[in-house]
Amino acid sequence: MTATDRSLELINTAAQAAADKLAHDVIAYDVSDVLSITDAFLLASAPNDRQVRAIVDEIEERLLKELGAKPVRREGDRESRWILLDYVDIVVHVQHSEERVFYALERLWKDCPELELPADAKATRGKAEEHTKLQAAEAADEPGGEW
């Protein structure tokens, strides 16, 4: 079994929305062969809670406006460290970069086929690592040196 056309449409729209809000490391997996509850997962991350919320808000707005899709469930709003949007056909995970590294969802789903995403979403790969290196360099340049 593979992800439906509707699932792919939702994934691509959500991935583009995430990329437009500067999400890091956007990736999607076809989990339809291993899960009966959904067809695909979209993973994205951001370096701070505020950006996590902005990405989630943009995904919700675009999916509603462009495809008429509303999540049946939204979890994780309070802390904004990991927000999950459940659209039944797809599940979107937007995580703070620290949670993304800690929970490593990519490792869990690495055996599932990766879905093709829009070019802007693909261009986000490696952004978390770039951001971390930039922050470390900036911290080293500040008076007082490294923390």
SVG drawing of the C-alpha trace seen along z (x, -y; Angstrom):
<svg xmlns="http://www.w3.org/2000/svg" viewBox="-13 -41 50 44">
<polyline fill="none" stroke="black" stroke-width="0.4" points="0.0,0.0 1.2,-3.5 0.2,-7.0 -2.9,-8.2 -2.9,-11.2 -4.8,-13.2 -2.1,-12.4 0.6,-13.5 -1.2,-16.7 -1.5,-17.4 2.2,-16.6 3.4,-18.8 1.3,-21.8 2.4,-21.4 6.0,-20.9 6.0,-24.1 4.3,-26.0 6.9,-24.8 9.7,-25.8 8.2,-29.2 8.4,-29.8 12.0,-28.8 11.6,-25.3 14.7,-23.2 15.2,-19.7 11.7,-19.1 11.3,-15.4 8.3,-13.2 7.8,-9.4 5.2,-7.1 4.2,-5.0 1.1,-3.4 2.7,0.0 3.5,0.1 0.7,-2.0 -3.0,-1.7 -3.9,-5.0 -2.3,-7.3 -0.5,-7.4 2.4,-9.8 4.4,-11.7 5.9,-15.1 8.8,-16.2 10.1,-19.7 11.9,-21.6 12.8,-25.1 15.4,-26.5 12.9,-28.2 9.4,-27.8 8.1,-30.9 9.1,-29.7 7.7,-26.2 4.3,-27.9 4.7,-30.1 5.4,-27.0 2.4,-25.1 0.1,-28.1 1.2,-28.5 0.7,-24.8 -2.8,-24.9 -3.7,-28.1 -2.5,-26.8 -4.0,-23.4 -7.4,-24.9 -7.2,-27.7 -5.8,-25.7 -7.2,-22.2 -10.1,-22.6 -8.3,-20.4 -8.6,-20.9 -6.7,-18.9 -8.8,-16.5 -6.4,-16.9 -3.6,-19.3 -1.3,-18.4 1.6,-20.1 0.5,-23.7 1.3,-24.6 5.1,-24.1 5.5,-24.6 8.4,-22.1 6.7,-19.5 3.4,-20.2 1.5,-17.4 -1.2,-18.1 -3.3,-15.0 -5.1,-15.3 -6.0,-11.5 -4.4,-11.0 -1.2,-12.6 0.4,-13.5 2.6,-16.6 5.3,-16.8 6.9,-20.2 9.6,-20.0 12.0,-22.3 15.5,-21.4 16.5,-19.9 13.5,-17.6 14.2,-16.6 17.7,-15.5 16.6,-13.8 13.6,-11.8 15.2,-11.2 12.0,-10.2 13.9,-9.7 15.6,-6.7 12.2,-5.2 10.9,-5.6 14.1,-5.2 12.9,-1.9 9.8,-3.7 10.1,-5.3 10.9,-8.9 8.4,-11.1 9.4,-13.5 8.9,-17.1 8.9,-20.5 12.4,-22.0 12.0,-24.7 11.3,-21.9 14.3,-19.9 16.5,-23.0 15.9,-23.0 18.0,-19.9 21.0,-20.6 19.7,-23.9 19.6,-22.8 23.2,-21.9 24.1,-25.2 22.2,-27.1 23.9,-25.3 27.4,-26.0 26.5,-29.7 25.3,-30.1 28.4,-28.4 30.6,-30.7 28.7,-33.8 28.9,-32.7 32.7,-32.3 33.1,-35.8 31.2,-37.5 33.1,-39.0 33.7,-36.4 34.1,-33.7 32.3,-30.4 29.7,-29.7"/>
</svg>
